[in-house]
């Protein structure tokens, strides 16, 4: 296992303990965001929660879980007008459940049938209290080939689940393309959750970003309405957290990122391929050796103005080539035109970086950093006010025993 991959506690298996599934909401979110922030810059090539999983092998599942799956399938199929109901094995930092329940709802009665699915799964799971059945399920709307609405857990109040389902459908309509939305919930808190929005299966990188740029006003309207409780969407205020995980972008906060963030990703895509795996950690069956060899551009953004390196452009290249220099310079110039972003190009041979200034820490600076900055100044392509060559490294407070207080002891 790759050293940065958080361990997954699979409490649905025979050797699991009940306490194993009590992975609280904050810890799951931290693990998910850690996977995004550490692994995404180096990865590409996997689809967002792809659906080509192998047939379910029930060997190793506790008897109660097999019974729950069988009963759930039977009960879900009894919902009027419901389509196909299936199951597939899953794993990953996001999921406590070892199995994904997949349900197809009709386009005409999608909302009502989704409510029925949630209520049915909650009712069936209540029959297995001693084991604390972990549940993950996916809603597919008939006629859609790529869009998915996925929920991890049953703790979130059904009103919030259907509200987010409405939000997902409204975003798809505004964008004119299918999306995947994932809700991460807490079994012990009915109002707190996090949602992750990504492209539908098989979306093309540049097309996905270009569509967001073109349809940004419509998306912003939907985002604003859901935040205020409009379009039938229950606003959770500070109890929700939203991440946009598109090709070349990981953006987290409580609202839709600004237009210029998406435009920056679109601009970078003209110079470098966009990272396909901004959502690594949300997928299953990924190939780490192949993914780590990949290259591309990734924009990170957060609505927290105080987060160090919370807004930056990271470009990875498997090998530096002299003919890549114009693309590096163009990408750096594009980054410099958006306020508040650090920039970094990294390859085994060379690195070129600049940071927002002033730096509250130590500045790591090399001749290559100065070379890039001088070239940007000479080109006049962007203002360099508030920027400086190199990378800003924070001065972490020291713990009483010595060493950084941020150390995990590993």
Secondary structure, 3 states (H helix, E strand, C coil): CCCCCCCCCCCCECCCCHHHHCCCHHHHHHHHHHHHHHHHHHCCCCCCCCCCCCCCCCCCECHHHHHHHHHHHHHHHCCCCCCCEEEEECCCCCCCCCEEEEEEECCCCHHHHHHHHHHHHHHHHHHHCCCCCCCEEEEEECCCCCCEEEEECCCCCHHHHHHHHHHHHHHHHHHCCCEEEEEEEECCEEEEEEEEEEECCCCCHHHHHHHHHHCHHHHHHHHHHHHCCCCCCCCCHHHEEEEEEECCEEEEECCCCCHHHHHHHHHHCCCCCECCCCCCCCCCCCCHHHHHCCCEEEEEEECCCCCCCCCEEEEECCCCCHHHHHHHHHHHHHHHCCCCCEEEEECCCCEEEEEECCCCEEEECCHHHHHHHHHHHHHCCCCCCCEEECEEEECCCECCCCCECCCCCC
